[in-house]
Amino acid sequence: MYTFVLIIHFIACLLLILLVLLQSGKGSAAGIFGASGADNLFASPTAFNAVNKFTAILAGILMLTSIGLTVMSHKTSSGSVLDKVEIPASAPTQPGK
């Protein structure tokens, strides 16, 4: 289960990075693709709203998987690393040497 949530988290991270890079700023004339050609391609209001909604959904998924991974990793490690170390028996010392 931990591996599955970790894979979902990784995919959500990559998609969120790509979506943020694809969006242009409010005052900017050009996004990542360049000048006017890309603005005309992504200028429709429905596509802009869809990208914003998908970005918000991915941000929510990222938040939930982060919390889930934190809870799952806390349950798996329940002790100290030093609890597993074996202390060797000390050799008896010889007096007079």
Sequence and secondary structure as in RCSB ss.txt:
>XXXX:A:sequence
MYTFVLIIHFIACLLLILLVLLQSGKGSAAGIFGASGADNLFASPTAFNAVNKFTAILAGILMLTSIGLTVMSHK
TSSGSVLDKVEIPASAPTQPGK
>XXXX:A:secstr
 HHHHHHHHHHHHHHHHHHHHHS  SS S BTTBSHHHHHHT  HHHHHHHHHHHHHHHHHHHHHHHHHHHHHHH
H  S GGGG          TT 
